[in-house]
Amino acid sequence: MNIVKLTDNDLRVSAHVAFDRGLPSILQGLRNVNGGKDDPFLRHVYGAIGECAFAKFANIYWDGSVNRFNGMGQDVGDFQVRARSAKNLPMIIRPNDKDTDLFVLVQMLSGLREWNIAGYISGKSGKEIGKLTPMQGGDRFLVSETQLGDIKDVIK
């Protein structure tokens, strides 16, 4: 496992990013694009902290961008980060995700402080080997951790 432990400051910065991302979405009534039914703010918290954890692991600057939507740049460096709130949850690839993007699965292990960088896959490969599954937000390709490549193969 590729475990990352986050500091109080990492969590503080991530929480601010999550708030700046989440509040406008909630006020506009936007729904979770991945069909989750959890707290609408909490998904932004997991996403921002997952991005922070991956950036720390890969030693890549994370700008904590706000107001980015699909097709408007990568989350961290050259990567799209898909954060999950538990280790046993698969990576989610949307049908409209770019085939050429690299997606990284980041899993929360223990509270908000400890995360596992599970692996990576290209959008194209994720769509080819992932299980197409209907979800509340539309069909999604679900890719298990065992189908991912070793993240150390693509970090410079």
Backbone as a printed PyTorch tensor [residue, N CA C, xyz], in Angstrom:
tensor([[[  0.8400,  -1.1870,   0.0000],
         [  0.0000,   0.0000,   0.0000],
         [  0.8830,   1.2480,   0.0000]],

        [[  0.3550,   2.2850,  -0.5840],
         [  1.0370,   3.5770,  -0.6500],
         [  0.2950,   4.5480,   0.2700]],

        [[  0.6850,   4.5380,   1.5360],
         [ -0.0560,   5.2860,   2.5530],
         [  0.4900,   6.6990,   2.7060]],

        [[ -0.4340,   7.6470,   2.8080],
         [ -0.1010,   9.0590,   3.0360],
         [ -0.7940,   9.4830,   4.3120]],

        [[ -0.0390,  10.1540,   5.1870],
         [ -0.6250,  10.6940,   6.4120],
         [ -0.6490,  12.2150,   6.2990]],

        [[ -1.8110,  12.7770,   6.5530],
         [ -2.0040,  14.2140,   6.3970],
         [ -1.8900,  14.9330,   7.7370]],

        [[ -1.4000,  16.1450,   7.6700],
         [ -1.2400,  16.9850,   8.8550],
         [ -2.5090,  17.8110,   9.0920]],

        [[ -2.5490,  18.4800,  10.2370],
         [ -3.6590,  19.4030,  10.5090],
         [ -3.7520,  20.4660,   9.4230]],

        [[ -2.6050,  20.9760,   8.9970],
         [ -2.6190,  22.0170,   7.9720],
         [ -3.1200,  21.4790,   6.6280]],

        [[ -2.7330,  20.2510,   6.2620],
         [ -3.2500,  19.6320,   5.0380],
         [ -4.7820,  19.5780,   5.0820]],

        [[ -5.3200,  19.1710,   6.2180],
         [ -6.7700,  19.0560,   6.3650],
         [ -7.4430,  20.4220,   6.3640]],

        [[ -6.8110,  21.3870,   6.9730],
         [ -7.3640,  22.7530,   7.0220],
         [ -7.4670,  23.3440,   5.6080]],

        [[ -6.3970,  23.2410,   4.8450],
         [ -6.3960,  23.7670,   3.4770],
         [ -7.4460,  23.0300,   2.6360]],

        [[ -7.4950,  21.7070,   2.7580],
         [ -8.4630,  20.9140,   2.0030],
         [ -9.8970,  21.2820,   2.3650]],

        [[-10.1480,  21.5300,   3.6420],
         [-11.4980,  21.9050,   4.0770],
         [-11.9220,  23.2390,   3.4630]],

        [[-10.9980,  24.1740,   3.3750],
         [-11.3120,  25.4570,   2.7390],
         [-11.6340,  25.2710,   1.2530]],

        [[-10.8570,  24.4540,   0.5720],
         [-11.1180,  24.1710,  -0.8400],
         [-12.4830,  23.5020,  -0.9840]],

        [[-12.7740,  22.5210,  -0.1270],
         [-14.0550,  21.8170,  -0.1840],
         [-15.2210,  22.7820,   0.0270]],

        [[-15.0660,  23.6930,   0.9600],
         [-16.1240,  24.6760,   1.2050],
         [-16.3330,  25.5590,  -0.0240]],

        [[-15.2370,  26.0450,  -0.5910],
         [-15.3330,  26.9240,  -1.7600],
         [-15.9190,  26.1990,  -2.9720]],

        [[-15.6890,  24.8930,  -3.0740],
         [-16.2650,  24.1030,  -4.1620],
         [-17.7170,  23.7350,  -3.8740]],

        [[-17.9610,  23.3330,  -2.6500],
         [-19.2570,  22.7680,  -2.3050],
         [-20.3890,  23.7560,  -2.1530]],

        [[-20.1350,  24.8740,  -1.5210],
         [-21.2270,  25.8060,  -1.2580],
         [-21.9320,  26.2710,  -2.5280]],

        [[-21.2090,  26.7170,  -3.5550],
         [-21.9200,  27.1170,  -4.7830],
         [-22.7160,  25.9710,  -5.4140]],

        [[-22.1700,  24.7540,  -5.3780],
         [-22.8820,  23.5990,  -5.9390],
         [-24.1740,  23.3370,  -5.1770]],

        [[-24.1000,  23.4010,  -3.8630],
         [-25.2790,  23.1600,  -3.0320],
         [-26.3080,  24.2570,  -3.2570]],

        [[-25.8650,  25.5140,  -3.3000],
         [-26.7950,  26.6330,  -3.4970],
         [-27.4700,  26.5830,  -4.8680]],

        [[-26.7570,  26.0390,  -5.8610],
         [-27.3250,  25.9210,  -7.2070],
         [-28.1730,  24.6590,  -7.3690]],

        [[-28.1860,  23.8250,  -6.3320],
         [-28.9760,  22.6010,  -6.3980],
         [-28.3890,  21.5350,  -7.2940]],

        [[-27.0720,  21.6270,  -7.5530],
         [-26.4300,  20.6250,  -8.4080],
         [-26.3660,  19.2920,  -7.6720]],

        [[-26.5850,  18.2070,  -8.3930],
         [-26.5460,  16.8940,  -7.7610],
         [-25.1870,  16.2490,  -7.9810]],

        [[-24.9260,  15.2370,  -7.2050],
         [-23.6760,  14.5020,  -7.2940],
         [-23.6080,  13.8000,  -8.6450]],

        [[-22.5900,  14.1260,  -9.4380],
         [-22.4670,  13.5420, -10.7780],
         [-22.1930,  12.0470, -10.7430]],

        [[-21.7650,  11.5130,  -9.6020],
         [-21.5090,  10.0850,  -9.4900],
         [-22.6400,   9.3500,  -8.7980]],

        [[-23.7540,  10.0320,  -8.5590],
         [-24.9390,   9.3570,  -8.0680],
         [-24.9620,   9.0680,  -6.5890]],

        [[-23.9830,   9.5300,  -5.8300],
         [-23.9790,   9.2740,  -4.3970],
         [-25.1120,   9.9840,  -3.6850]],

        [[-25.5370,   9.4080,  -2.5920],
         [-26.6340,   9.9860,  -1.8280],
         [-26.1420,  10.5270,  -0.4890]],

        [[-24.8240,  10.5920,  -0.3020],
         [-24.2910,  11.0720,   0.9690],
         [-24.4650,  12.5840,   1.0800]],

        [[-24.0610,  13.1010,   2.1880],
         [-24.1340,  14.5340,   2.4420],
         [-23.5030,  15.2900,   1.2810]],

        [[-24.1940,  16.2700,   0.6900],
         [-23.6630,  16.9510,  -0.5030],
         [-22.3670,  17.7080,  -0.2510]],

        [[-22.1300,  18.1390,   0.9760],
         [-20.8780,  18.8340,   1.2700],
         [-19.7450,  17.8410,   1.4940]],

        [[-20.0600,  16.7130,   2.1180],
         [-19.0350,  15.7340,   2.4630],
         [-18.3090,  15.2030,   1.2350]],

        [[-19.0080,  15.0680,   0.1150],
         [-18.3320,  14.5670,  -1.0960],
         [-17.2380,  15.5270,  -1.5540]],

        [[-17.4430,  16.8320,  -1.3300],
         [-16.4090,  17.8090,  -1.6790],
         [-15.2230,  17.7150,  -0.7120]],

        [[-15.5110,  17.4080,   0.5360],
         [-14.4520,  17.2230,   1.5320],
         [-13.5770,  16.0430,   1.1330]],

        [[-14.1950,  14.9010,   0.8450],
         [-13.4200,  13.7210,   0.4410],
         [-12.6060,  14.0070,  -0.8160]],

        [[-13.2190,  14.6620,  -1.7930],
         [-12.5240,  14.9570,  -3.0380],
         [-11.3120,  15.8430,  -2.8300]],

        [[-11.4760,  16.9180,  -2.0900],
         [-10.3650,  17.8500,  -1.8580],
         [ -9.2550,  17.1910,  -1.0410]],

        [[ -9.6220,  16.4610,  -0.0020],
         [ -8.6010,  15.8060,   0.8160],
         [ -7.8940,  14.7170,   0.0110]],

        [[ -8.6330,  13.9940,  -0.8320],
         [ -8.0090,  12.9820,  -1.6850],
         [ -7.0060,  13.5940,  -2.6370]],

        [[ -7.3400,  14.7520,  -3.2110],
         [ -6.4040,  15.4540,  -4.0950],
         [ -5.1620,  15.8890,  -3.3190]],

        [[ -5.3720,  16.4200,  -2.1280],
         [ -4.2390,  16.8500,  -1.2900],
         [ -3.3340,  15.6650,  -0.9620]],

        [[ -3.9500,  14.5250,  -0.6090],
         [ -3.1700,  13.3250,  -0.2600],
         [ -2.3420,  12.8470,  -1.4520]],

        [[ -2.9590,  12.8150,  -2.6350],
         [ -2.2070,  12.3730,  -3.8050],
         [ -1.0720,  13.3370,  -4.1290]],

        [[ -1.3460,  14.6320,  -4.0630],
         [ -0.3010,  15.6290,  -4.3400],
         [  0.8730,  15.4610,  -3.3840]],

        [[  0.5760,  15.2230,  -2.1220],
         [  1.6410,  15.0300,  -1.1170],
         [  2.4360,  13.7640,  -1.4310]],

        [[  1.7430,  12.6840,  -1.7730],
         [  2.3980,  11.4210,  -2.0990],
         [  3.3160,  11.5740,  -3.3150]],

        [[  2.7970,  12.2440,  -4.3490],
         [  3.5200,  12.3560,  -5.6180],
         [  4.4870,  13.5420,  -5.6540]],

        [[  4.4810,  14.3330,  -4.5990],
         [  5.3180,  15.5380,  -4.5300],
         [  5.0310,  16.4580,  -5.7220]],

        [[  3.7260,  16.6950,  -5.9540],
         [  3.2550,  17.5690,  -7.0250],
         [  2.4930,  18.7120,  -6.3760]],

        [[  2.7340,  19.9190,  -6.8330],
         [  2.0090,  21.0730,  -6.3170],
         [  0.5190,  20.9210,  -6.5860]],

        [[ -0.2910,  21.1850,  -5.5610],
         [ -1.7540,  21.1410,  -5.6880],
         [ -2.2790,  22.5520,  -5.5060]],

        [[ -2.9720,  23.0750,  -6.5170],
         [ -3.4490,  24.4570,  -6.4320],
         [ -4.8300,  24.5720,  -5.8090]],

        [[ -5.5070,  23.4610,  -5.5540],
         [ -6.8220,  23.5050,  -4.9260],
         [ -7.8260,  24.3030,  -5.7440]],

        [[ -7.8090,  24.1420,  -7.0380],
         [ -8.6800,  24.9090,  -7.9300],
         [-10.1520,  24.7530,  -7.5730]],

        [[-10.8810,  25.8400,  -7.8130],
         [-12.3200,  25.8810,  -7.5800],
         [-12.9840,  26.2500,  -8.9110]],

        [[-14.2170,  25.8350,  -9.0750],
         [-15.0060,  26.1170, -10.2900],
         [-14.4420,  25.4450, -11.5320]],

        [[-13.8560,  24.2690, -11.3490],
         [-13.4340,  23.4650, -12.4910],
         [-14.4600,  22.3780, -12.6820]],

        [[-14.8800,  22.2040, -13.8840],
         [-15.8290,  21.1410, -14.1780],
         [-15.2260,  20.2380, -15.2300]],

        [[-15.8890,  19.1360, -15.5290],
         [-15.3620,  18.1360, -16.4560],
         [-14.8050,  18.7970, -17.7160]],

        [[-13.5860,  18.4130, -18.0590],
         [-12.9560,  18.9380, -19.2620],
         [-12.1810,  20.2240, -19.0460]],

        [[-12.0760,  20.6790, -17.8050],
         [-11.4160,  21.9650, -17.5420],
         [-10.1240,  21.7890, -16.7510]],

        [[ -9.3100,  20.8380, -17.1220],
         [ -8.0140,  20.6740, -16.4850],
         [ -7.9680,  19.5030, -15.5240]],

        [[ -6.7460,  19.1750, -15.1220],
         [ -6.5180,  18.0460, -14.2240],
         [ -6.6240,  18.5090, -12.7670]],

        [[ -6.8300,  17.5260, -11.8760],
         [ -6.9350,  17.8150, -10.4460],
         [ -5.5740,  18.1070,  -9.8150]],

        [[ -4.5900,  17.2500, -10.1160],
         [ -3.2420,  17.3740,  -9.5450],
         [ -2.2390,  17.0420, -10.6440]],

        [[ -1.4500,  18.0100, -11.0460],
         [ -0.4860,  17.7730, -12.1120],
         [ -1.1820,  17.2640, -13.3560]],

        [[ -0.7350,  16.1180, -13.8650],
         [ -1.3230,  15.5140, -15.0690],
         [ -2.4150,  14.4850, -14.7490]],

        [[ -2.8990,  14.4620, -13.5180],
         [ -3.7880,  13.3910, -13.0570],
         [ -5.1710,  13.8940, -12.6520]],

        [[ -6.1480,  13.0220, -12.8600],
         [ -7.4910,  13.1930, -12.3050],
         [ -7.5590,  12.2940, -11.0740]],

        [[ -8.0200,  12.8350,  -9.9760],
         [ -8.0590,  12.0800,  -8.7220],
         [ -9.4970,  11.6660,  -8.4300]],

        [[ -9.6760,  10.3990,  -8.1120],
         [-10.9740,   9.8870,  -7.6990],
         [-10.8260,   9.3810,  -6.2660]],

        [[-11.3540,  10.1460,  -5.3310],
         [-11.2490,   9.8110,  -3.9130],
         [-12.4740,   9.0280,  -3.4700]],

        [[-12.2420,   8.0130,  -2.6600],
         [-13.3340,   7.2080,  -2.1030],
         [-13.1990,   7.1780,  -0.5910]],

        [[-14.3310,   7.0870,   0.0790],
         [-14.3650,   7.1730,   1.5400],
         [-14.0370,   5.8620,   2.2390]],

        [[-13.7370,   4.8140,   1.4940],
         [-13.3760,   3.5260,   2.0890],
         [-12.5040,   2.7460,   1.1120]],

        [[-11.7390,   1.8070,   1.6490],
         [-10.7900,   1.0500,   0.8350],
         [-11.4690,   0.1160,  -0.1620]],

        [[-12.6200,  -0.4200,   0.1590],
         [-13.2310,  -1.4430,  -0.7010],
         [-14.0970,  -0.8780,  -1.8230]],

        [[-14.1120,   0.4350,  -2.0110],
         [-14.9510,   1.0320,  -3.0530],
         [-14.1590,   1.1830,  -4.3570]],

        [[-14.7940,   0.8980,  -5.5040],
         [-14.0910,   0.9740,  -6.7860],
         [-13.9140,   2.4050,  -7.2760]],

        [[-13.0230,   2.5660,  -8.2340],
         [-12.8650,   3.8430,  -8.9120],
         [-14.0570,   4.0390,  -9.8440]],

        [[-14.4850,   5.2930,  -9.9600],
         [-15.5910,   5.6220, -10.8540],
         [-15.0440,   6.3970, -12.0490]],

        [[-15.3460,   5.9030, -13.2460],
         [-15.0080,   6.5920, -14.4940],
         [-16.3310,   6.9110, -15.1830]],

        [[-16.5180,   8.1650, -15.5570],
         [-17.7340,   8.5710, -16.2580],
         [-17.5530,   8.3640, -17.7690]],

        [[-18.6330,   8.0600, -18.4860],
         [-18.5280,   7.8720, -19.9420],
         [-17.9270,   9.0780, -20.6700]],

        [[-18.1470,  10.2790, -20.1590],
         [-17.6130,  11.4620, -20.8440],
         [-16.2300,  11.8700, -20.3460]],

        [[-15.6130,  11.0980, -19.4520],
         [-14.2300,  11.3790, -19.0570],
         [-13.3170,  11.1600, -20.2610]],

        [[-12.2590,  11.9390, -20.3230],
         [-11.3390,  11.8470, -21.4630],
         [-10.5770,  10.5300, -21.4500]],

        [[-10.5080,   9.8900, -22.6040],
         [ -9.7730,   8.6330, -22.7400],
         [ -8.2970,   8.7960, -22.4250]],

        [[ -7.7360,   9.9600, -22.7070],
         [ -6.2980,  10.1810, -22.5480],
         [ -5.8940,  10.5840, -21.1310]],

        [[ -6.8710,  10.9210, -20.2840],
         [ -6.5380,  11.3090, -18.9070],
         [ -6.1220,  10.0980, -18.0890]],

        [[ -5.2390,  10.3280, -17.1200],
         [ -4.8630,   9.2920, -16.1610],
         [ -5.6420,   9.5390, -14.8720]],

        [[ -6.3080,   8.4980, -14.3810],
         [ -7.1340,   8.5750, -13.1860],
         [ -6.4640,   7.8200, -12.0490]],

        [[ -6.4480,   8.4350, -10.8710],
         [ -5.8130,   7.8520,  -9.6960],
         [ -6.8910,   7.5760,  -8.6510]],

        [[ -6.8920,   6.3610,  -8.1110],
         [ -7.8170,   6.0100,  -7.0380],
         [ -7.1320,   6.2540,  -5.6960]],

        [[ -7.7740,   7.1110,  -4.8860],
         [ -7.2660,   7.4490,  -3.5590],
         [ -8.3460,   7.0430,  -2.5530]],

        [[ -7.9640,   6.2220,  -1.5610],
         [ -8.9360,   5.6580,  -0.6260],
         [ -8.6560,   6.0940,   0.8090]],

        [[ -9.7010,   6.5360,   1.4990],
         [ -9.5490,   6.8900,   2.9110],
         [ -9.4090,   5.6020,   3.7210]],

        [[ -8.4170,   5.5850,   4.6040],
         [ -8.1760,   4.3990,   5.4170],
         [ -8.6340,   4.5800,   6.8560]],

        [[ -8.2290,   5.6900,   7.4730],
         [ -8.4830,   5.8710,   8.8960],
         [ -8.8240,   7.3300,   9.1510]],

        [[-10.0980,   7.5920,   9.3910],
         [-10.5130,   8.9760,   9.5640],
         [-10.1620,   9.7660,   8.3180]],

        [[ -9.9200,  11.0360,   8.4680],
         [ -9.5490,  11.8670,   7.3180],
         [ -8.0400,  11.9740,   7.1470]],

        [[ -7.2720,  11.4360,   8.0860],
         [ -5.8230,  11.6400,   8.0930],
         [ -5.0230,  10.6510,   7.2560]],

        [[ -5.5240,   9.4610,   7.0450],
         [ -4.7110,   8.4190,   6.4170],
         [ -5.3820,   7.9360,   5.1290]],

        [[ -4.6260,   8.0000,   4.0240],
         [ -5.1500,   7.6650,   2.7000],
         [ -4.2100,   6.6990,   1.9940]],

        [[ -4.7850,   5.8590,   1.1470],
         [ -4.0260,   4.9250,   0.3190],
         [ -4.1100,   5.3710,  -1.1390]],

        [[ -2.9590,   5.4790,  -1.7770],
         [ -2.9210,   5.7510,  -3.2170],
         [ -2.9270,   4.3810,  -3.8780]],

        [[ -4.1140,   3.9490,  -4.3360],
         [ -4.3200,   2.5630,  -4.7480],
         [ -3.7270,   2.2320,  -6.1120]],

        [[ -3.7410,   3.1860,  -7.0470],
         [ -3.2270,   2.9130,  -8.3800],
         [ -3.8410,   3.8490,  -9.3950]],

        [[ -3.5650,   3.5740, -10.6650],
         [ -4.0280,   4.4600, -11.7350],
         [ -4.5180,   3.6460, -12.9270]],

        [[ -5.2470,   4.3370, -13.8030],
         [ -5.6970,   3.7520, -15.0620],
         [ -6.0140,   4.8960, -16.0180]],

        [[ -5.8420,   4.6600, -17.3060],
         [ -6.2490,   5.6740, -18.2810],
         [ -7.7640,   5.6370, -18.4310]],

        [[ -8.3250,   6.7470, -18.8650],
         [ -9.7620,   6.7880, -19.0890],
         [-10.2010,   5.7200, -20.0760]],

        [[ -9.4300,   5.5480, -21.1450],
         [ -9.7740,   4.5470, -22.1670],
         [ -9.7850,   3.1390, -21.5840]],

        [[ -8.7220,   2.7940, -20.8470],
         [ -8.6600,   1.4520, -20.2560],
         [ -9.7620,   1.2450, -19.2240]],

        [[-10.0490,   2.2850, -18.4430],
         [-11.1100,   2.1780, -17.4440],
         [-12.4600,   1.8890, -18.0720]],

        [[-12.6940,   2.4740, -19.2320],
         [-13.9620,   2.2380, -19.9430],
         [-13.9880,   0.8540, -20.5930]],

        [[-12.8090,   0.3400, -20.9450],
         [-12.7440,  -0.9780, -21.5780],
         [-12.8990,  -2.1060, -20.5660]],

        [[-12.2920,  -1.9610, -19.3880],
         [-12.3150,  -3.0780, -18.4300],
         [-13.2480,  -2.8430, -17.2440]],

        [[-13.7020,  -1.6130, -17.0490],
         [-14.6130,  -1.3330, -15.9440],
         [-15.9910,  -1.9170, -16.2070]],

        [[-16.7060,  -2.1680, -15.1350],
         [-18.0630,  -2.7090, -15.2440],
         [-19.0380,  -1.5420, -15.3730]],

        [[-19.7220,  -1.4540, -16.5160],
         [-20.7010,  -0.3910, -16.7360],
         [-21.8840,  -0.6320, -15.7990]],

        [[-22.1500,   0.3510, -14.9540],
         [-23.1370,   0.1990, -13.8920],
         [-24.0680,   1.4010, -13.8650]],

        [[-25.3880,   1.1870, -13.8730],
         [-26.3100,   2.3190, -13.7480],
         [-26.2710,   2.8620, -12.3240]],

        [[-26.1350,   4.1750, -12.2150],
         [-26.1210,   4.8440, -10.9190],
         [-27.0970,   6.0150, -10.9860]],

        [[-27.3630,   6.6250,  -9.8580],
         [-28.3020,   7.7390,  -9.8050],
         [-27.9460,   8.8450, -10.7920]],

        [[-26.6690,   9.1480, -10.9520],
         [-26.2300,  10.2060, -11.8530],
         [-26.0380,   9.7550, -13.2880]],

        [[-26.3480,   8.5090, -13.6070],
         [-26.1480,   7.9630, -14.9450],
         [-25.2180,   6.7650, -14.9030]],

        [[-24.9810,   6.1750, -16.0510],
         [-24.0900,   5.0130, -16.1190],
         [-22.6570,   5.4220, -15.7900]],

        [[-21.9650,   4.5540, -15.0650],
         [-20.5710,   4.7710, -14.6920],
         [-19.8110,   3.4620, -14.8630]],

        [[-18.5270,   3.5830, -15.1920],
         [-17.6530,   2.4130, -15.2420],
         [-16.9960,   2.2720, -13.8720]],

        [[-17.1330,   1.1160, -13.2600],
         [-16.5300,   0.8520, -11.9590],
         [-15.3050,  -0.0330, -12.1540]],

        [[-14.1780,   0.4430, -11.6540],
         [-12.9010,  -0.2440, -11.8320],
         [-12.3760,  -0.6210, -10.4510]],

        [[-12.1280,  -1.9080, -10.2310],
         [-11.6490,  -2.3580,  -8.9210],
         [-10.1580,  -2.0530,  -8.7640]],

        [[ -9.7390,  -2.0220,  -7.5320],
         [ -8.3340,  -1.7420,  -7.2150],
         [ -7.3980,  -2.7420,  -7.8910]],

        [[ -7.8240,  -3.9920,  -8.0200],
         [ -6.9640,  -5.0240,  -8.6130],
         [ -6.7310,  -4.7940, -10.1060]],

        [[ -7.5380,  -3.9460, -10.7460],
         [ -7.3930,  -3.6710, -12.1740],
         [ -6.4980,  -2.4620, -12.4500]],

        [[ -5.9910,  -1.8270, -11.4120],
         [ -5.2110,  -0.6040, -11.5730],
         [ -3.7230,  -0.8840, -11.7080]],

        [[ -3.0330,   0.0270, -12.3890],
         [ -1.5820,  -0.0500, -12.4980],
         [ -0.9160,   0.5510, -11.2640]],

        [[  0.3430,   0.2200, -11.0670],
         [  1.1240,   0.7460,  -9.9500],
         [  1.4160,   2.2270, -10.1880]],

        [[  0.9700,   3.0720,  -9.2920],
         [  1.1150,   4.5180,  -9.4480],
         [  2.5820,   4.9290,  -9.5770]],

        [[  3.4720,   4.1760,  -8.9950],
         [  4.8970,   4.5150,  -9.0660],
         [  5.4500,   4.3990, -10.4820]],

        [[  4.7180,   3.7250, -11.3740],
         [  5.1330,   3.6140, -12.7670],
         [  4.9200,   4.9030, -13.5520]],

        [[  4.0580,   5.7870, -13.0620],
         [  3.7370,   6.9940, -13.8230],
         [  4.0860,   8.3050, -13.1000]],

        [[  4.5950,   8.2090, -11.8880],
         [  5.0220,   9.4250, -11.1870],
         [  6.4770,   9.6830, -11.5290]],

        [[  6.7390,  10.9080, -11.9280],
         [  8.0970,  11.2650, -12.3620],
         [  9.0220,  11.4890, -11.1900]]])
